[in-house]
Amino acid sequence: MDDRQDLDLDGIKQSLEQESDTLLKENEASADERRPVELDQQSVGRLSRMDALQVQAMAKAVAARRIVRLQRIKLALQRIDKGEYGCCAKCGEDIPAKRLVVDPASEICVKCAT
């Protein structure tokens, strides 16, 4: 890959690391919402329990999306360290800087994404 003069790799790396830290903190903060819902019908009515189950399911889904995003960020940071950042993983062409501004963890160009 050519040396991409149109990319601020230090800034991108810092941005990705900050996003990763934020996602990890959000994941820790929402851990209680993902815990199993108690079966005690005495203290919680049936509808309240259903609401709790729904909140739990949504929290698990959000956590799963966070994990996928964290994995994409980790891979982008590895590509930066290897000098492969900004190069499409499918066709090998440069990913436009505008696409990387929108999503710094992008690993494929727009053409290959469609």
C-alpha positions as CSV (number, residue, x, y, z in Angstrom):
1,M,0.0,0.0,0.0
2,D,1.2,3.5,-0.7
3,D,1.8,6.0,2.1
4,R,-1.5,7.6,2.3
5,Q,-0.9,11.4,2.6
6,D,-4.6,12.1,2.6
7,L,-5.1,10.2,6.0
8,D,-4.2,11.4,9.5
9,L,-3.3,8.0,10.8
10,D,-2.4,9.3,14.3
11,G,-5.7,11.1,14.6
12,I,-7.6,8.0,13.3
13,K,-5.8,5.7,15.7
14,Q,-6.5,8.0,18.6
15,S,-10.2,8.2,17.6
16,L,-10.5,4.4,17.3
17,E,-8.8,4.0,20.7
18,Q,-11.2,6.5,22.3
19,E,-14.2,4.8,20.7
20,S,-13.0,1.4,22.0
21,D,-12.6,2.8,25.5
22,T,-16.1,4.3,25.4
23,L,-17.6,1.0,24.2
24,L,-15.9,-1.0,26.9
25,K,-17.1,1.4,29.6
26,E,-20.7,1.3,28.2
27,N,-20.5,-2.5,28.2
28,E,-19.4,-2.6,31.9
29,A,-22.1,-0.1,32.8
30,S,-24.9,-2.1,31.2
31,A,-23.8,-5.5,32.7
32,D,-26.6,-5.4,35.3
33,E,-29.3,-5.1,32.6
34,R,-28.0,-8.3,31.0
35,R,-28.1,-10.4,34.1
36,P,-30.7,-13.2,34.4
37,V,-34.2,-12.0,35.4
38,E,-35.4,-13.4,38.8
39,L,-38.3,-15.8,38.8
40,D,-39.8,-14.6,42.1
41,Q,-43.4,-14.0,41.2
42,Q,-44.1,-12.7,44.7
43,S,-42.0,-9.5,44.3
44,V,-42.4,-9.0,40.6
45,G,-45.7,-9.4,38.7
46,R,-46.0,-11.2,35.4
47,L,-46.0,-8.0,33.3
48,S,-43.1,-6.5,35.2
49,R,-41.2,-9.7,34.6
50,M,-42.0,-9.6,30.9
51,D,-40.7,-6.0,30.8
52,A,-37.6,-7.0,32.6
53,L,-37.0,-9.8,30.1
54,Q,-37.5,-7.4,27.2
55,V,-35.0,-4.9,28.8
56,Q,-32.6,-7.8,29.2
57,A,-33.0,-9.0,25.6
58,M,-32.4,-5.4,24.3
59,A,-29.3,-5.0,26.5
60,K,-27.9,-8.3,25.2
61,A,-28.5,-7.2,21.6
62,V,-26.8,-3.8,22.2
63,A,-23.9,-5.6,23.9
64,A,-23.5,-8.0,20.9
65,R,-23.3,-5.0,18.5
66,R,-20.7,-3.3,20.8
67,I,-18.6,-6.5,20.7
68,V,-18.8,-6.6,16.9
69,R,-17.8,-2.9,16.7
70,L,-14.9,-3.5,19.2
71,Q,-13.7,-6.3,17.0
72,R,-13.8,-4.1,13.9
73,I,-11.9,-1.4,15.8
74,K,-9.3,-3.9,16.9
75,L,-8.8,-5.0,13.3
76,A,-8.5,-1.4,12.1
77,L,-5.8,-0.7,14.7
78,Q,-3.9,-3.8,13.6
79,R,-4.1,-2.6,10.0
80,I,-2.7,0.8,11.0
81,D,0.2,-0.9,12.9
82,K,0.9,-3.1,9.9
83,G,0.8,-0.3,7.4
84,E,-2.3,-1.8,5.6
85,Y,-4.9,0.8,6.8
86,G,-7.0,2.4,4.1
87,C,-6.6,-0.5,1.6
88,C,-9.7,-2.5,0.6
89,A,-9.5,-6.0,2.0
90,K,-11.3,-7.3,-1.1
91,C,-9.9,-5.5,-4.2
92,G,-6.8,-4.0,-2.8
93,E,-7.6,-0.4,-3.9
94,D,-7.4,2.6,-1.6
95,I,-10.5,3.2,0.4
96,P,-11.6,6.9,-0.1
97,A,-10.6,9.1,2.8
98,K,-14.3,10.4,3.0
99,R,-15.4,6.8,3.7
100,L,-12.8,6.4,6.4
101,V,-13.9,9.7,8.0
102,V,-17.5,8.3,8.2
103,D,-16.3,4.9,9.6
104,P,-12.7,4.7,10.5
105,A,-13.1,0.9,11.0
106,S,-14.1,0.3,7.3
107,E,-12.1,-2.5,5.7
108,I,-13.7,-2.5,2.3
109,C,-14.3,0.3,-0.3
110,V,-17.8,1.4,-1.3
111,K,-17.6,-0.5,-4.6
112,C,-16.9,-3.8,-2.8
113,A,-19.5,-3.1,-0.1
114,T,-22.3,-2.9,-2.7
